[in-house]
Amino acid sequence: MTLRILVVGAGTAGLAAARGLRIAGFRPEVVEALPATVVPGAGIYLPGNASRALRLLGLDVPLRPLGDLIFRQVFLDTRGRQLFEMDVAALWAGVGESRVLSRADLHQVLLTGVGGEVRFETEVRDVQIVDGAAKVEFSTGGISEYDLVVAADGRRSTIRDKVGLGGPAVPTGQIVYRSVVSGGPPLTDWTALLGRRSSFTAMPMGGRRIYCYADETAPDSPDPEDPKERMRELFGSFGGPVPAILDKIEKVQVARTDEVVLPAWSNGPVVLVGDAAHATAPTLAQGAAMSFEDGYVLGQELKTAADDIPAALRAYEERRRPRCSEVRERTRERDRARDVPPALRDPMLRRRGAHIFTDHYRALVSTV
């Protein structure tokens, strides 16, 4: 059956959905509001279940030469003394490799997997559901009708609002800082230093580059005017590899994180995927993995019930919602540990940290 499908958004979730639909036998159109020249910066950590989802999407081979593999996660206190470590290779054994790479490289792999042209600088102005179809008005002036619209326009999705699936995302109170450093200290492991309501994570991404991800919980603070200087204020007293990394930091991306929790992910022929449906704070590094899994499952469910799109979308949500809810709950659980004073938290983490933090991923070892 030939379906007219539109994917809105050519970020991680949109390109994963387009790929999932393509391998299921469909030929979706993809539109993106931003120009093609805007490429994602910084890096990204993909845990083992993200690699498995990329394998299901048939995109694992082009990823293999990129970035650096992670076998161990090491957690330190602010002075750089070890709290515990996680055997990442053992956790994801038989599932997939854990990898750090440039977001731009990942985006390129996803783009080549779409197999068709992405229409950049094309915004969706309006979506109306008419007689079971979706009537879409574009910023370019065109109006088209689709059997299915896949909204992958992120945590601040406008389509979510237009079709009555929920209001704005809820801020988590976290501010995150991302940077890629060249020529920093030698680093072989994913390494996190845990402070009070803040953390600094550094990970090797190949070619003597280090991807830094740092955050602070500051719900009432304004956005920092100088993110690099704010990082020095926050983490200047930290030990381990942090001082040598701070010396090399040049550009910093700063963002606030949000959470999206909705009663339903679809309305008639319109469905939400990725952050538009279930965004969380990035603490467990599961945003991309959940988007990859969404794309694969959506394609498979649509393939099974292409003659009944609302039924296919319900089946997609029934498969995905428990897993995404698990990620949200484990994310909240880990973030709550940030509020415990280090004098109480650190001795507990030395005793049980590996067990507790490994448990946060247990449910994700099973297949999608």
C-alpha positions in Angstrom: 0.0 0.0 0.0 1.3 3.4 -0.9 1.0 6.0 1.9 1.6 9.7 1.6 3.8 10.3 4.7 5.4 13.5 5.9 8.2 13.6 8.5 8.6 17.1 10.1 12.1 17.7 11.4 15.5 16.4 10.1 17.1 16.1 13.5 18.0 12.8 15.1 14.3 11.7 15.6 13.1 12.8 12.2 15.9 11.1 10.3 15.5 7.9 12.4 11.8 7.9 11.7 12.4 8.5 8.0 14.9 5.6 7.9 12.6 3.3 9.9 9.7 4.0 7.5 12.0 3.5 4.5 13.2 0.1 5.5 9.6 -0.9 6.2 8.9 -0.1 2.5 7.5 3.5 2.6 8.8 6.6 1.0 8.3 9.5 3.3 8.9 13.2 2.5 11.1 15.0 5.0 11.0 18.7 5.7 13.2 20.8 8.0 12.7 24.5 9.1 16.5 25.2 9.4 18.9 25.6 6.5 21.1 22.7 5.4 24.1 24.6 6.5 23.2 24.3 10.2 24.9 21.2 11.5 24.7 20.0 15.1 27.8 20.8 17.2 29.6 19.1 20.1 29.5 15.4 20.6 27.2 12.6 21.7 27.5 9.4 23.7 25.5 6.4 22.3 25.0 3.6 24.8 24.7 -0.1 23.7 21.0 0.0 23.0 21.4 3.0 20.7 23.9 0.9 18.7 21.5 -2.0 18.5 18.7 0.3 17.3 21.1 1.7 14.6 21.8 -1.9 13.6 18.0 -2.6 13.2 17.9 0.5 11.0 20.8 -0.8 8.9 23.1 2.1 9.9 25.6 0.4 12.1 28.3 -0.2 9.4 28.9 3.5 8.5 29.2 4.3 12.2 32.0 1.8 12.9 35.0 4.0 11.9 33.6 7.0 13.7 34.5 8.3 17.2 35.8 6.1 20.1 34.4 3.1 21.9 33.6 3.2 25.6 34.2 0.1 27.7 34.1 1.6 31.2 32.5 4.5 33.0 34.4 5.9 36.0 32.7 8.1 38.6 34.9 10.4 40.8 34.2 12.9 43.6 35.0 16.5 43.1 38.7 16.0 44.1 39.1 13.3 41.5 39.0 10.3 43.9 37.2 7.2 42.6 33.7 6.6 43.8 33.0 3.5 41.6 33.1 2.3 38.0 30.7 0.6 35.7 31.7 -2.2 33.3 29.9 -0.8 30.2 31.1 -3.6 27.9 29.6 -6.2 30.3 26.4 -4.3 30.7 25.7 -4.1 27.0 27.3 -7.5 26.0 25.3 -9.0 23.1 23.4 -5.7 22.7 25.8 -3.3 21.1 28.9 -1.1 21.5 28.9 2.1 23.4 30.5 5.0 21.4 31.3 8.7 21.6 31.3 10.6 18.3 30.7 14.0 16.8 27.0 14.9 16.5 27.8 16.2 13.0 29.2 12.7 12.0 26.1 11.0 13.4 23.8 13.4 11.6 25.6 12.7 8.3 25.1 9.0 8.7 21.4 9.5 9.4 21.0 11.8 6.5 22.6 9.3 4.0 20.2 6.7 5.5 17.1 8.6 4.5 17.6 7.8 0.8 15.7 10.8 -0.4 16.0 14.6 -0.4 15.3 16.6 2.7 13.5 19.9 2.0 15.4 22.4 4.1 14.1 25.8 5.0 10.6 24.5 4.8 8.5 25.1 7.9 5.1 23.6 8.7 2.7 26.6 9.2 -0.4 24.6 10.0 -1.8 21.1 10.3 -5.5 20.3 10.1 -7.1 16.9 10.4 -9.8 16.6 7.7 -11.7 13.4 7.0 -8.9 11.2 8.5 -6.1 12.9 6.6 -3.7 15.6 7.5 -3.8 18.9 5.5 -0.4 20.6 5.9 0.4 24.2 5.0 4.0 25.0 4.4 6.0 28.3 4.8 6.8 28.1 1.1 3.1 28.6 0.3 2.2 25.0 -0.7 -0.6 23.0 0.8 -0.5 19.1 0.7 -2.5 16.3 2.1 -1.0 13.3 3.8 -2.1 9.9 5.2 0.4 10.3 8.0 2.4 13.2 9.6 5.3 12.2 11.8 6.1 15.2 14.1 9.8 15.0 15.0 10.1 18.7 15.8 11.7 18.4 19.2 10.8 19.0 22.8 9.3 22.4 21.9 7.2 20.9 19.1 4.7 23.3 17.5 2.8 20.4 15.8 2.1 18.8 19.2 0.2 22.0 20.1 -1.5 22.4 16.7 -3.1 19.0 16.9 -4.1 19.1 20.6 -1.6 16.6 22.0 -0.2 18.7 24.8 1.2 22.0 25.8 4.7 23.3 26.3 7.6 21.2 27.7 8.3 21.6 31.4 11.7 22.9 32.4 13.8 20.5 34.6 15.8 23.3 36.1 19.1 22.0 34.6 21.5 24.0 32.6 23.9 22.0 30.4 27.2 22.9 28.9 28.7 21.0 25.9 32.1 21.4 24.4 34.7 19.5 22.3 38.3 19.9 23.3 41.4 19.2 21.2 44.7 18.4 22.7 43.5 17.9 26.2 44.8 15.4 28.7 45.0 11.7 27.7 41.6 10.0 28.5 40.6 6.4 27.9 37.4 6.1 29.9 34.1 8.0 30.1 34.8 9.9 33.3 32.3 11.8 35.5 33.0 14.0 38.5 30.0 14.4 40.7 29.5 17.7 42.7 26.6 19.1 44.6 23.8 19.8 42.1 26.4 19.8 39.4 28.6 17.3 37.4 31.3 17.3 34.8 31.7 14.5 32.4 34.6 14.0 29.9 34.8 11.2 27.3 37.2 10.4 24.5 35.8 10.8 21.0 38.9 9.8 18.9 41.6 11.9 17.3 42.8 13.2 20.7 39.5 15.0 21.1 37.4 15.0 24.3 33.7 15.6 24.5 32.7 17.5 27.6 29.2 17.5 29.1 28.7 19.5 32.2 25.5 20.5 34.0 24.2 22.4 37.0 20.7 22.5 38.7 19.8 26.2 38.7 16.1 26.7 38.1 16.0 30.3 39.1 19.3 31.5 37.6 19.4 33.5 34.4 21.2 32.0 31.4 25.0 32.6 31.9 26.2 35.5 29.8 29.6 33.8 29.4 29.2 30.0 29.5 33.0 29.4 29.4 33.5 31.6 32.4 30.6 30.0 34.2 32.1 26.6 33.7 35.4 27.9 35.2 33.4 29.2 38.2 31.5 25.9 38.7 34.2 23.5 38.1 37.5 25.3 38.7 38.0 23.6 42.0 37.4 20.1 40.6 40.3 17.6 40.4 41.0 14.7 38.0 41.2 15.7 34.3 39.0 18.8 34.8 41.7 21.5 35.2 43.6 20.4 32.1 40.3 20.3 30.1 39.1 23.7 31.3 42.4 25.1 30.0 41.7 23.9 26.5 38.0 24.7 26.2 37.3 27.3 23.5 33.6 27.1 22.5 30.7 26.2 24.8 27.1 25.4 23.9 24.7 26.1 26.6 21.0 24.9 26.9 18.3 24.4 29.4 16.6 20.9 29.5 12.9 20.1 29.5 10.7 17.2 30.1 7.7 16.2 28.0 5.0 13.9 29.5 1.8 13.5 27.5 -1.5 11.5 27.8 -1.3 10.4 24.1 1.2 10.5 21.3 -1.1 10.5 18.3 -4.3 12.2 17.1 -5.8 10.6 14.0 -3.1 10.7 11.3 -0.5 12.7 13.3 2.0 11.0 15.6 4.8 12.3 17.8 8.3 10.7 17.9 11.5 11.4 19.9 11.7 14.4 22.2 8.3 15.8 20.9 6.7 12.8 22.6 8.8 12.0 25.6 11.8 14.3 26.2 13.7 13.9 29.5 16.9 15.5 31.0 19.9 13.9 29.2 21.3 12.4 32.3 21.2 8.8 31.0 22.2 9.7 27.5 19.1 8.0 26.1 17.6 10.7 23.9 19.1 9.5 20.7 18.6 5.8 21.6 14.9 6.4 22.2 14.6 8.3 18.9 16.3 5.4 17.0 14.0 2.9 18.6 10.9 5.0 17.9 11.8 5.2 14.2 12.3 1.4 13.9 9.2 0.5 15.8 7.0 3.0 14.0 8.1 1.6 10.6 7.4 -2.0 11.7 4.0 -1.3 13.2 2.9 0.7 10.1 4.1 -2.2 7.9 1.9 -4.5 9.9 -1.2 -2.4 9.8 -0.8 0.1 6.8 -4.5 -0.1 6.1 -5.4 1.1 9.6 -3.1 4.0 10.5 -4.7 4.9 13.9 -4.4 1.2 14.9 -0.7 1.2 13.8 -0.1 4.3 15.8 -1.7 2.9 18.9 0.4 -0.2 18.6 3.5 1.9 18.2 2.7 3.9 21.4 1.8 0.7 23.4 5.3 -0.7 22.5 7.2 2.4 23.2 5.5 4.1 26.1 6.6 1.7 28.9 10.3 1.9 27.8 10.3 5.7 27.5 8.5 6.0 30.9 11.2 3.7 32.4 13.9 6.1 31.1 12.1 9.1 32.5 11.8 7.5 36.0 15.4 6.3 36.1 16.5 9.8 34.9 14.5 11.5 37.7 15.9 9.0 40.2 19.5 9.7 39.2 18.9 13.4 39.2 17.5 13.3 42.7 20.8 11.9 43.9 22.3 15.3 42.9 20.4 17.0 45.8 22.0 14.7 48.4 25.0 16.3 50.1 28.3 14.7 48.9 29.2 13.9 52.5 26.2 11.5 52.6 26.1 10.5 48.9 29.7 9.7 48.2 30.2 6.9 50.9 27.0 5.3 49.7 28.1 5.5 46.0 31.5 3.9 47.0 29.6 0.9 48.4 26.7 0.5 46.0 27.1 3.0 43.1 28.0 0.4 40.5 25.0 -1.7 41.4 22.6 1.3 41.5 23.7 3.0 38.3 23.9 -0.2 36.3 20.4 -1.0 37.4 19.2 2.2 35.7 19.9 0.5 32.3 18.7 -3.0 33.1 15.3 -2.7 31.4 16.9 -1.3 28.3 19.0 -4.5 27.7 16.0 -6.3 26.4 15.2 -5.7 22.7 12.7 -3.1 21.4 
